[in-house]
């Protein structure tokens, strides 16, 4: 599920933080450290944003350790994270914050493809958190980092993987160690890579794809995992503009990128309050 953090500093500035992912947590800590009154809200049951899901992939437990450390730092400095709470336009009107740091993160891209409603279709997040069990013959749709890491997770569970990606080659580079070993593990696990290939339809026991202008049916497929990426989540922006509340959009809510950009933008937003 998507996460929502809001930072509401009340003295000397009243600041709301929306969502508690890497950007929101960093902004909350820095704003509090600088003497602002901070209120931090999270839509989900626990903080961490999509960093939580990233930490569930093979060999990425260190991400979870860092996330837990950051959450502890925020709590230690006196900021309460109000979970299961999403900031609404009415909340903004009632609280009239001096500033809002919008760190609402990204949301899943759901492609409009025939067969998406079939029972054997799920998304990468459901696989990683165990909501959906691994299938035996799995088609992973999307060859970016989310898709590659989910395929690696499924490989670790013993699944046979077919990875479908529209681009002519994987967006995950091999120059960094993580990308290099990710590609190596999938190759060693006999993962079938289908690049320059577009998913046309999902069927019972198969998927229909288009590659080099030719339609092909890939089977057997008993599970289809959608991992085509994320897009910015910034639905509060209109309310902030309409209510003339100073605000900054940071992290994936601004543009889906790496953790380092999210944390830097969160910190800078707090420093500039």
Backbone torsions as a table, in degrees:
resi	resn	phi	psi	omega
1	UNK	NA	152.2	178.3
2	UNK	-71.5	156.8	-177.8
3	UNK	-120.0	151.7	-177.1
4	UNK	-133.8	126.1	180.0
5	UNK	-125.6	139.5	173.7
6	UNK	-134.6	137.9	-179.4
7	UNK	-111.5	118.9	-178.9
8	UNK	-120.4	95.4	177.5
9	UNK	-81.0	136.9	-176.9
10	UNK	-112.8	-15.7	175.9
11	UNK	-162.8	123.3	2.1
12	UNK	-75.0	-17.3	175.1
13	UNK	-120.0	143.4	176.0
14	UNK	-95.5	115.2	-171.6
15	UNK	-128.9	134.5	175.7
16	UNK	-103.0	140.0	171.6
17	UNK	-118.0	125.5	-179.0
18	UNK	-105.9	112.8	179.1
19	UNK	88.8	143.7	-176.0
20	UNK	-114.4	53.1	170.7
21	UNK	-88.9	-166.1	-179.3
22	UNK	-54.8	-43.4	-179.6
23	UNK	-68.1	-46.0	-178.9
24	UNK	-65.9	-43.1	179.3
25	UNK	-64.1	-43.8	179.4
26	UNK	-63.3	-44.4	179.4
27	UNK	-63.1	-41.5	-179.6
28	UNK	-62.1	-46.3	-179.6
29	UNK	-62.3	-46.8	-177.8
30	UNK	-66.8	-40.7	179.9
31	UNK	-64.3	-42.8	178.3
32	UNK	-65.7	-41.2	178.9
33	UNK	-59.8	-31.9	-178.5
34	UNK	-87.9	3.2	173.2
35	UNK	99.3	6.0	178.0
36	UNK	-80.4	155.6	172.9
37	UNK	-89.5	123.4	-168.8
38	UNK	-120.5	135.5	170.2
39	UNK	-124.3	124.1	-174.1
40	UNK	-118.1	125.1	-176.0
41	UNK	-117.6	142.3	179.2
42	UNK	-130.2	128.9	-179.1
43	UNK	-70.0	-34.9	-175.4
44	UNK	-85.0	179.5	-178.7
45	UNK	-71.9	-24.7	-179.3
46	UNK	-143.8	153.2	-179.0
47	UNK	-75.4	170.0	177.9
48	UNK	127.5	-24.8	-179.6
49	UNK	60.5	-150.5	-178.9
50	UNK	-72.6	-8.9	174.4
51	UNK	-62.5	-32.5	177.3
52	UNK	-59.1	-45.8	-179.5
53	UNK	-68.4	-38.1	178.0
54	UNK	-60.0	-35.3	-177.0
55	UNK	-71.9	-12.7	-178.2
56	UNK	-86.5	-13.7	178.9
57	UNK	-70.8	154.9	180.0
58	UNK	-56.0	138.6	175.9
59	UNK	65.1	20.9	179.0
60	UNK	-123.7	23.5	179.6
61	UNK	-61.8	-25.2	179.6
62	UNK	-61.1	-29.0	177.1
63	UNK	-64.1	-39.9	177.5
64	UNK	-66.4	-38.3	178.0
65	UNK	-62.6	-43.6	179.6
66	UNK	-67.1	-39.2	178.3
67	UNK	-61.2	-45.8	179.8
68	UNK	-64.3	-37.1	176.8
69	UNK	-63.1	-44.5	-178.7
70	UNK	-65.6	-40.6	177.0
71	UNK	-61.6	-41.0	178.9
72	UNK	-65.3	-38.0	178.6
73	UNK	-63.7	-40.9	178.9
74	UNK	-63.7	-43.6	178.7
75	UNK	-65.7	-39.8	-177.7
76	UNK	-63.1	-34.2	-178.8
77	UNK	-82.4	-1.3	172.7
78	UNK	100.7	13.0	178.6
79	UNK	-94.5	123.8	175.9
80	UNK	-87.1	132.0	176.1
81	UNK	-95.8	111.7	-178.7
82	UNK	-88.9	100.9	-176.7
83	UNK	-84.0	171.9	-177.9
84	UNK	54.2	30.9	-177.6
85	UNK	-137.6	125.0	176.9
86	UNK	-113.3	132.3	179.9
87	UNK	-68.0	135.4	-179.1
88	UNK	-120.2	164.3	175.6
89	UNK	-56.2	-36.8	178.5
90	UNK	-64.8	-37.8	177.6
91	UNK	-63.0	-38.6	178.8
92	UNK	-64.5	-41.6	179.2
93	UNK	-64.0	-41.6	-176.6
94	UNK	-71.8	-33.5	-174.9
95	UNK	-97.5	-20.5	-179.7
96	UNK	40.9	63.3	179.7
97	UNK	-67.1	153.9	176.2
98	UNK	-72.6	-29.1	-178.9
99	UNK	-156.5	154.0	176.1
100	UNK	-130.3	131.7	171.4
101	UNK	-103.3	111.2	-175.0
102	UNK	-91.6	103.2	-177.9
103	UNK	-122.9	47.6	-172.7
104	UNK	-76.3	-0.1	172.8
105	UNK	73.6	-159.2	179.9
106	UNK	-113.3	162.6	176.6
107	UNK	-123.0	155.3	-176.5
108	UNK	-63.3	140.4	170.1
109	UNK	-86.1	124.6	-180.0
110	UNK	-111.8	105.9	-178.0
111	UNK	-69.4	148.8	177.5
112	UNK	-92.9	92.8	-175.0
113	UNK	-130.9	135.7	176.2
114	UNK	-55.2	131.5	178.8
115	UNK	98.7	-0.6	-179.7
116	UNK	-62.4	-22.1	-178.1
117	UNK	-90.5	4.2	179.2
118	UNK	-69.7	150.4	-172.8
119	UNK	-67.6	-18.9	-178.7
120	UNK	-93.9	13.1	178.0
121	UNK	-102.6	131.9	176.5
122	UNK	-145.5	-176.1	177.8
123	UNK	-116.7	171.4	-175.5
124	UNK	-60.2	-37.8	-177.3
125	UNK	-64.8	-37.7	178.5
126	UNK	-67.7	-33.6	176.7
127	UNK	-70.2	-47.7	-175.0
128	UNK	-64.5	-37.9	-177.5
129	UNK	-90.8	2.8	175.5
130	UNK	84.7	4.3	176.6
131	UNK	-60.1	-38.3	176.2
132	UNK	-118.0	132.0	178.6
133	UNK	-74.8	155.8	178.8
134	UNK	-67.5	140.0	173.2
135	UNK	-84.1	-173.6	179.8
136	UNK	-97.1	-47.6	177.0
137	UNK	-117.1	102.8	-167.6
138	UNK	-113.8	132.5	171.2
139	UNK	-101.7	118.5	176.6
140	UNK	-99.8	122.0	-176.8
141	UNK	-99.6	108.9	-178.2
142	UNK	122.1	121.0	-177.0
143	UNK	-108.6	19.3	173.2
144	UNK	-77.7	-166.3	-175.7
145	UNK	-62.5	-40.4	179.4
146	UNK	-62.2	-46.9	-179.2
147	UNK	-65.8	-43.1	-178.9
148	UNK	-65.4	-43.0	-179.0
149	UNK	-70.4	-34.9	176.4
150	UNK	-67.7	-39.2	175.6
151	UNK	-61.6	-39.6	178.1
152	UNK	-64.9	-39.8	177.1
153	UNK	-61.9	-44.7	179.9
154	UNK	-68.3	-38.3	176.0
155	UNK	-58.2	-40.4	179.6
156	UNK	-64.3	-23.8	178.5
157	UNK	-89.1	-1.3	177.8
158	UNK	94.4	9.7	-178.7
159	UNK	-77.9	153.4	171.1
160	UNK	-92.6	123.6	-168.0
161	UNK	-111.0	134.4	164.7
162	UNK	-117.7	121.3	-177.2
163	UNK	-109.0	124.2	-176.1
164	UNK	-110.8	124.6	-177.8
165	UNK	-137.0	133.8	-178.2
166	UNK	-69.6	-32.0	-177.2
167	UNK	-72.6	157.5	-178.4
168	UNK	-69.8	-17.6	175.5
169	UNK	-148.5	167.0	-176.4
170	UNK	-65.7	135.3	174.9
171	UNK	-70.1	-13.9	-179.6
172	UNK	-86.6	111.0	-177.2
173	UNK	-73.2	161.2	179.8
174	UNK	-101.5	1.1	-176.4
175	UNK	-69.2	-39.6	177.5
176	UNK	-82.1	153.6	-176.1
177	UNK	-60.4	-40.6	-177.5
178	UNK	-62.4	-45.4	179.2
179	UNK	-65.2	-40.5	-178.8
180	UNK	-61.9	-49.7	-177.3
181	UNK	-73.8	-26.8	175.4
182	UNK	-63.7	-48.1	176.7
183	UNK	-60.6	-42.2	-177.9
184	UNK	-63.6	-44.3	-179.3
185	UNK	-63.8	-38.9	179.8
186	UNK	-69.4	-38.6	176.2
187	UNK	-63.9	-45.0	179.7
188	UNK	-64.4	-28.5	178.9
189	UNK	-86.0	10.9	177.0
190	UNK	62.3	33.3	175.8
191	UNK	-67.2	135.7	177.3
192	UNK	-91.9	117.0	-180.0
193	UNK	-96.0	127.0	176.4
194	UNK	-119.3	87.6	178.9
195	UNK	-88.0	164.0	-177.0
196	UNK	53.2	39.7	-174.4
197	UNK	-132.7	133.3	-177.6
198	UNK	-115.2	133.3	176.6
199	UNK	-73.6	126.9	-179.6
200	UNK	-102.7	-37.5	-178.4
201	UNK	-162.4	152.5	175.1
202	UNK	-108.7	130.4	-178.8
203	UNK	-123.8	172.1	174.5
204	UNK	-70.7	113.7	178.0
205	UNK	82.8	4.9	-177.4
206	UNK	-162.8	166.5	169.2
207	UNK	-128.0	149.9	177.8
208	UNK	-109.5	125.7	-175.8
209	UNK	-127.0	163.5	174.5
210	UNK	-120.4	123.2	179.1
211	UNK	-134.7	125.9	-178.6
212	UNK	52.5	43.7	176.3
213	UNK	66.3	16.0	177.4
214	UNK	-118.2	137.5	177.9
215	UNK	-87.0	135.0	-177.9
216	UNK	-138.6	145.1	175.9
217	UNK	-105.4	124.6	179.1
218	UNK	-105.2	128.0	179.6
219	UNK	-155.0	162.4	-1.8
220	UNK	-79.5	148.2	176.7
221	UNK	-136.5	114.0	178.9
222	UNK	-105.0	-3.1	176.5
223	UNK	-152.5	136.6	176.8
224	UNK	-119.7	123.4	-178.0
225	UNK	-112.2	118.4	-179.5
226	UNK	-86.7	121.6	-178.3
227	UNK	-143.9	51.5	-173.5
228	UNK	-86.8	4.4	174.3
229	UNK	112.1	-165.1	-174.5
230	UNK	-135.2	164.4	175.8
231	UNK	-134.8	156.5	-178.3
232	UNK	-59.4	143.9	177.8
233	UNK	-114.7	106.8	-175.2
234	UNK	-140.2	41.0	-175.1
235	UNK	-65.4	-18.1	178.6
236	UNK	-79.5	-11.5	-174.0
237	UNK	-58.4	-43.1	-178.7
238	UNK	-61.1	-43.5	179.8
239	UNK	-63.6	-39.0	179.3
240	UNK	-65.2	-40.6	178.2
241	UNK	-68.0	-45.4	-178.7
242	UNK	-62.6	-36.1	-178.4
243	UNK	-91.2	4.0	177.5
244	UNK	53.2	49.8	177.5
245	UNK	-102.2	123.4	177.1
246	UNK	-57.4	134.1	-177.2
247	UNK	-152.9	159.1	175.8
248	UNK	-132.6	135.0	177.3
249	UNK	-101.2	126.8	-174.9
250	UNK	-131.0	163.5	175.0
251	UNK	66.6	-147.4	-177.2
252	UNK	-66.7	-20.8	176.1
253	UNK	-64.8	-23.9	177.3
254	UNK	-90.9	-49.9	177.5
255	UNK	-162.5	133.1	-177.9
256	UNK	-71.0	116.6	-178.8
257	UNK	-145.8	-151.0	-176.7
258	UNK	-88.6	169.5	179.4
259	UNK	-63.6	-36.6	-175.6
260	UNK	-62.9	-38.5	177.0
261	UNK	-68.1	-38.4	-178.9
262	UNK	-63.5	-46.8	-177.7
263	UNK	-68.6	-37.9	179.0
264	UNK	-64.7	-44.2	180.0
265	UNK	-66.4	-37.6	177.3
266	UNK	-62.0	-44.7	179.4
267	UNK	-64.5	-45.8	-178.7
268	UNK	-63.6	-36.5	178.3
269	UNK	-62.4	-40.3	178.3
270	UNK	-69.1	-40.5	-179.1
271	UNK	-64.4	-28.0	-175.5
272	UNK	-96.0	8.5	178.1
273	UNK	-63.6	NA	NA
